């Protein structure tokens, strides 16, 4: 029996030969053309493009927050002033400008969304592809994911955040810890289909390096699912972080959209001063809704039947 190839260069050459892999005769740059076709199909969806622009605007606001507004002061002379004049979003119970709070809260919310989703995506994808490739591990992964998803997430998040203490790092880790199972479930379903394809079987004949096969063939095949998971997980992270901050478990040293709602509730002005809840709630809604619409539009654009329209 022929010994397995151990030279990665020889392995790459063998696995790109359609005669060995059983893959169709594809022209060079097929992946780039597929990406271009997906982007063209995405641009034909006005709602998806608009939602992507909203997400880009939110990210820009978070990056240029120091340029757009001064940090919220400790207090101000104009207490509970409605929107208008020098305060377009009004002021809170301590006379602080709500616009400045929303702008600086954008920075914290985007930070939590990006960091928590990155951790959840990285860990969830790793568990999914390893479990799909090693079938004995897959049984354990399936049980662990089902068990985690069956737990009451919000009470556990509150408990862990309360025990660990309020901080940005705690919020990021707590949100990531309860977000990765959903990512694993989505990626695992795609990875299970990929590992049974002929070119993966051919790769096993060429090398016994499981890490190389997973990184070279399995991970690229599940990347589109990962892209969708990134957007969805980030929006859920914002909701979870805002919920924890509203319950008083957020970082008290930084502004966030959840903290604005929490302080409005603590001051007793949530009902009388409508602007205290309206603007941070609209910011949360804009991020979550636009992220959801972008993921839906991207998923539709990936469909090859939409590429030639």
Beta strands, then each sheet from edge to edge (+ up, - down):
end
